[in-house]
């Protein structure tokens, strides 16, 4: 059995400040600290090597129980991180306050207990942390019993009304979370809506009373999910203009409530990224550049300087810039500009979200293809095609295989193409993604690779162009052409010029 690398993965994510804090906490402990020596060794590794660990500590007692030692160190690191972030995380701060309330109550210090509750409630209301607010109100009700026993009677009805309002907001927020999870699943699994099943789910969400028509969110936190869900539905259906409007509303709410924005840092980063993508797709390049600059400057804003937030900003910046070079048809400039960023991506591949990595590889393949570097495009495409993910972004895997056929055609790999076309057809059919436009593309390439004369190929390309234009008018065709512009490629063959030249004429 392959040794677990979970401890190594966790240590790799630690910043210098987090490591220093862990070492400081460890220095305060007495007794044997073999876990510190284990930490120091693993920290220096480029990849996890359990044999090196065993050989380094050979003959020492603790190495006989290496799995438990690794587990102990893992828990200590997490404990250290909890302490490190206890003051910066609102949730951690509220948890501590509630624990303080419990301690003070158990000691019979009810007046002090009330002060802590009042202070924590202000924080919970300010950041719309309804779960914690509900728990704090429960503690207030508990304290009322003590007050009644001492002959002090307070407004119980007011407290019950407040509790009901919090419950309503909590239920409202939960309902929005459920709807968002559904549309997120549809898009993350299949991309733009093309199957009947996914279209049905999207239409159900669009027509849901919480989504359709007037905003029914009971809090700003819920409103951000409401508009984000509406935007996601429109993205999945290809309605870029409406999606952009909804994403702008999410951004506006968070800009108007900076405390909430800090707590929802990732949502804000994703919203900025989605706005950039919508602007690029609608060819509003100057405005897109302004938002890219905002995204780049975000780590300077309070709440966005955490390791997780800065890493997310970095990856979203790379994706935004890749898309920018593709949409502006500056393929050669893009390859030159993005090479250093993509080298960084390769070095951090294990910590990247799978979908983000796949999109980066696909866009880099597109840039290289547009720049005429077909062999490099194939290398990037193979990173997508050879991945064994079965559930995530099935649309992207399918598009990559169709794009792969174009690249092999450009490289003149005619013998290989016959097998590739058949295997792609099987792949799409097995996953119920063999739509009319996919079938057309496969059929046209099947015919093209059998032709030998220039005149015959030209005639076939004209047939391809005509049939593709008809299918491209439908929603399912539009989705595919977002990921590779087959129309421009056909024109480049007919006019005997480069793909980049055709794209720059648009």
N, C-alpha and C positions, 0 to 999 in steps of 0.2 A: 504494500500500500504506500502511495506517495505521501511523504511527510506533509503535514499542514503548514501552509505559508501565511496563515491569518495573522500571526504575531508580526512577521516581517512586513506584511502589507500595512498593518497599523503603524508600525514604527516609521515606515517610509512616508507616511502622511504628516508626521509631526514637524512643526516648525521649530526653528532654533529656540524661540521663547518657550514653547511647550516642553522641549527637551530639557532646557535649563530649569524650568519649574519642577519637572519630574525629578531631576537630580537633587534639587534643593530639598524637596519633600523626603527623598530617600535618605539624605544625609541626617535628617532629624530622627530617623529610626535607629534603634539599637539592634544588636545581634548580627548574625551572618547576613550578608547581602549578595548572595550568589546571583540574584536576579539582576543586580546592577552590572555585574560582569557579563552576564548573558546579553543584557541590553547593549552594552558597549560593543560586543562582538557583532551582533546582528545589525547594529546601526551602520557598521562599515561595509556591509555586504552590498553588492550590486544586484545579486539575485540570491534567494535563500538556499543555503547549502547546509543541510543537517549533518552530513558527514564531517564537515569542518567543525561544527559545534562539538560533536562527540570527540573528535581527535584533539581539539584544543583543551577540553576539560577531562581528558582521559584519566581514569584512576581516581577521580573525585566522586564523593558519595552522591552528590545531588544529580549528577549526570545520569545515574541509573533510573531516575524518575523524571526524565526530560519532558515528557508530555505534561505532567502536572506542574513542573517548573515553568514551562511556557504559558500554561493556563494562568498560573499565579501572577506572572509578569504582565500578561494581557489585562487581567483585572486591575492590577495596580496602576497601569497606564490609564485605563478608563477612569479610575477613581481620581487620579491626578488631573485629568482633563475636566472632570466634573467640578473640581475645586477651582481650576484655572478659569473656567467660564461661568462660575456661579454668580459673579457680579455683573457680567455682560449680558447674559441671557435672561430675558424677562421671565420666561417660564421657570428657570432655575431659581430666580430671585423670589418668585411667588411661592414656589414649593418650600423654600426655606422659611418664608414668613408664616406659612400655614403650619409648618413644623414647630415654629416658635410659639404660635398660638396654642397648639396642643400641649406643649411643655408648660407654658404659663398656666393653662387651665388646670392641668393635673396637679400643679403646685398650689392651686387655689388663689392665684393672683389675677382675679377677674378684671379689675380696673386696667391693669397693664395689658391684659389679654385684649380688652376692647380697643385700646389704642393701636395695637398691632393690626387688628382687623380693619379698623378705619383707614389706616395707612395703606394696607395691602389692597383694600377695595378701590381706592383712588387709582392705584397702579393698574389693577385689573380692568377698570372702566376705561382708563386712558388708552390701553392697548387692546381693548375689546377681547379680553381673555375670559370668555364666558364660563368655561369649565371651572376655573379657579374662583371666579366670582360667585358661582352657585355654591361652591364648597364654603366660601367665606360667609355667605348668608346663612348656611346651615349652622356654622359656628355661632353666628349672632343669635339664631333661634335657641341654640343650646344655652347661651348665656342668659337669655330671657327667663329661663326656668329659675336660674340662680337669683335673678332680679325679683321675680315674683315671690320667691321664698323669703326675700328680705323686705317685702312690702313695697317694692318699687314697680310701678306699672307703666309700661311704655307702649308705643303704637305698634301693636302686633299686626293689625290690618295693613298698615303701610309696608311692613316687612314682607308680608305674604304677597302683596301686590308687586313689590320689587322682585321677589323670587319668581313670580309668574312671568314677568316681563323678561327676565333673564332666560327662563326656560323657553319662552317663545323665540327669543333671538338664537338660542342654542339649537333648537329644532329647525329653525329657518336656515341657519348656517349649515347644519348637517345635511339638510335636503339639497342645498346647492352643491355641497361636496360630492354627494352621490351622483348628481347630474354631470358634474365636471369629470368624475371618475369614468363615467360611461363614455363620454365623447373623447376623453383622453385615451381610453382603451381602443376605441374605433380607429383613431388616427395613429396611435403608436403601433398598432398591429397591422393596419392596412393602408395607412396614408390617406390620400384624397379619396373621397367616397366613390366607389365604383360598383360594389356588389349590392344586390337587392337587400341583403340582410343589414349591411352597414347603413345603407340609405334609409332603411326603415327605422333603425335606432336613432339616427340623426334627426329624422323628421319627428319622431316621438319627443325628442328633447326640445326641438325648435317649437313645438306646439304645447309644451308643458306650461301650465299656468305661471310657474315661477320664472320662466324664460320669455314667454311670448308677451308682447305689448309692454305695458308700463312696468318699471322696475319695482319689484315687490320685496326687495331685500330690506331686512330690519336693522341692518348695521352696515357700516362702511366696509368691514371685512367681508361680509356676505355680498355686498354690491360689487366688489372687485372680482369675486368668483362668478357672479351673474354675468357681468360684461365679458369676462375672459371666456366663459362658456359660450356665450353668444358669438364671440369672435371666432372661437375654435370651430363652431358649427359652420360658420360661413367660410372659413379656410378649407374645411373638409369638402364643402360644396363648390369651392372655387370662386366664391364671391369676395374678391380681395378688397374692394372699395368699402363694403359694409364691415368687413373684419377690421380694417384699419381704423374706422370710426370707433368701434367697440374697444379696441386696444388703447386708443387715445383716452377713452373714458377711464379705463383702469389706471393708466398713468396719472391722469389728472387727480383722481381720488387719492392716490398714494402721495403725490406731490403736495396736496393740500393737507395731508395728515402725516407728517414726517415721522412721528412715533410709530405709527402703523407701518409705514414704509420700511423703517429699520427692522421691524419684526418680520416683515414679509419681503426681505431683501431678494430672495431667489425669484419670487413672483415678479418683482420689479425688473430684475435683470432679464427674465424671460420675456416680459412685456416689451421692453426696449428692443430686444432682439427680434420679436415678431413684428413690431412697427417697422423696423429696418427692412425686414424681408418683404412686407407688403408694399413699402415705398419703392423698393428695387423692382418688384414685379410690375408695378404700375409706372415704371420708368421715371420716377421722381428722384433722380439721382442726387441733385444738390441737397434736397431735404434729408435724404437718406444719409448723406455724408455728415450732416449736422448731428444726427442721432448716433452715428458711429462714434463721433467725437465725445458725445455725452457718455456713451458706454465706456469709452476709454478713460474718461476722467472720473468715473464712478468710485474707484478705490479711494479717492481723496475725500469722499463724502462719509460722514459718520454712519457707522453700521454696515459699511460695505468693505471694511478692511480686514475681515476675518479670512482665514486661509480658504475656507470653503467658498465664500463669496468671490474672492479674488481669482480663484481657480476657475469658477464658473464664468466670470467676466472674460477671462483670458480665452476660454474655449469659444464663447459666443462671439468674441471679437474676430477670432480666426474664421468662424463660419460666415460671419457678416462680410468680411473682406473677400473671402472666396466667392461668395455669391455676387458681390459688387463687381469683381473682375469678370465673372461670367456674364452678368446682365449687361455690362458695358462693352462686352466683346473685346476686352483688353487681355487676351489670353497669354500672350508672350510676357507682358508686364506682370501679370498675375503669377505665372510660374516663377519668375525671378524674385518677386516680392514675397511669395508665400513659402519658398523652400526652407528658409530658416525656421519659420513657425511650425512647419510640418515635421521638421527634424525634432523639435521640442515635443511635438505630439507623440512621435514614435517613442521617445524616451519615457513618456508618462502614460503609455498605452494601457497599462494594467489598471490605472486609477480612473481612466476615462469612462464615461457612460457609453454603453455599446452603441446606442443610436447616434450619438454625437460623433463617435469615431467613424461609423459607417458613412455618415453624411460627408465628413471631411475627406475620406478616401474617394468617395464618388465625385465630389466637386473637384478634387485635385486631378482625377482622371479626365474630367471634362476640360479643365484648364490645359492640361498637356495635349489633349486631343486637338483643341482649338489652336494651340500653338504649333501643331504639326508634329508633335513628339509622340507618335503613336505607340512606340514600344514602351515608353514611360507610362502612357495612359493605361496600357494593358497591365503593367505592374500594379498600379493603384487599383484597377478594377478587380484584379485577382484577390486583393485583400478583402474585398466585399464578397465576391463569389465563393471564395474558399471558406468563409465563415460558416459555422454550423448552427447558427441561431435559427430556431424553428418557428418562433412566434412574433418576433419583433419586425416591424416595417417590411412586411412581405412584398409591398409594392416596390420598395427600393431594390430588393434582391431580384425581382422580376425585371425591372428596368435595367439593372446592371447587366443582366444576361443578354438583353436585346442590344444594349450599347456595345457589349462585348463582340457581337456579330459584326457590327459596323467597323470596329477597330481591326478585327481579323481580316475583314474585306480590304481595308486600306493597306494592311501589311501584306496582302497577297497570299494569305494562308488558305487557299481555296480547298485543298484536300481536307484540312481540319474543319473547315466550315460546314461541310455536309453533316459530319457527326455533331458539331456544335448546335446546328439548327434543330436537329432531331432531339437532342438532349434538352434544349431549351423548350421545345414544344411539350415534351413530357413533363418537365418541371412546372410549366404554367398550367397544364391540364390537371396535374395532380393537386395543385393548390387553388383550383377554380379561378385562375386569373388569365385564362385564355380568351380574352375579350376579342371582339371583331378586329380592332385595330392591331392587336398583337398577332392575330392570325394573318392579317394582311401583310405585316412586316416580314414574318417568317416565310410566307408564300412567295413574296417578291424576291427575297434574298435567295430562296431555293432556285428560282428561275434565273436570277442574275449570275450566279456562280457557274451555270451551265452554258452561258453564252460566251462566244469567243470574239465576235466582231464588234467594233465600236458602234456601228450603225444599229445592230441588234440590241446592244446594251442601252443605247440612247432611247430606242423605242420602248424598252422595258421600263426605264427610268421615268419616261413621260407617263406611262400607264400607272406606275407607282405614285407619281405626283398627283395625278387626277383622282385616284381612288382615296389617297390619304387625305386630300383636301376635303372630300365629302365626309369622311369619318371624323376629321378633326373638329367639325362643327358641333359634334355631340360632346356631352360632358366627359364621358370616359376617354375620348380621344384627347381632349384638352389636358387632362391630368397627366397622361403619358408624355405629351410634348413639352410639359414643364421640365422634364428631366433629361430629355434629349431632343433637340430640334431637327427631326428627320427631314422636314421641309427644306431647311437651309442646307442640309447635307446633300439632298437630291439636287438642289440648284447648283451647288458647288461642282457636282459631277457633270451636270448638263452644260454649265458655262465654263468648265475646265479652269476653275480658280480655287483658292483655298476656302475652307470653312470660315476662317476668320474674316476674309474679305466679304463674303456674303453677309455675315452677321453685322458687319460694320456699315452695310448699306441700309439696314433697317431704320 
